[in-house]
Amino acid sequence: MDLSNYLAMDPHLLFGLVNTELRNHSESLDDLVKTHDLDQAALEEKLEKAGYIYQSALKQFR
């Protein structure tokens, strides 16, 4: 999955893509950002502005 333009994506689309990637291909959010070379703080901030917070126990944004 190409997440290279994640900062330009609609946050609701990004939410779905990130959660799908977390569920199917990543062990954790840390693993996802390392695999895709993303800035974790920027990703979390973008999703938080849309109302989504990472829930580590569930391994997804909600």
N, C-alpha and C positions, 0 to 999 in steps of 0.2 A: 504494500500500500504506500502511495506517495503522499507523505505529509509535509513535503518541503515548503509548501506555500501556506502552512497552517495559520499564519498571522493574518493572511488576506481572506481566509475562508469565513463563510457565515458561521457564527459560533454554534448554532443548532446543528448544522451539518457536521461540523468538527466534533461536537459532542458524540454524535452517533459513530463517526469513524474511529475516534479514540477509544470509545467503549468496546467497539467490535475488535479493534486491535488488542486491547487489554484482555478481552475474553479469549480470543483465539490464538494469539501469538506471543504474548508477553507475560512474564512472571510478576511484574509490578510496574508501577508508573516509572520508577527509576530505570528499569530495563527498557521500557518503551522509548523514553527520551534518549537513552544512550544508543539504542538500535537505530533510531531515525535522526540522530544528531539534532535534537530539539533543545531549546532553552526551556527548562522545566518551569521556571518562575513566570516566563512570558506565557506559556501554555496555560498554566493554572490561572493567571490573571485574566486572560482572555475568556476562559470558560467561567470564571467566577463573576465577571461582569454580566454574563448572561444568566447567572443564577445557579451555575453548576459547581459543586464543591467535590473534590476527590475524597472518597470514602475508602481508606486503605483496607479496612476489614472486609469490604465487599469487592475490592479491586475494581472500582468503577466510579465515574462521576455521577452524581445524582443532584 
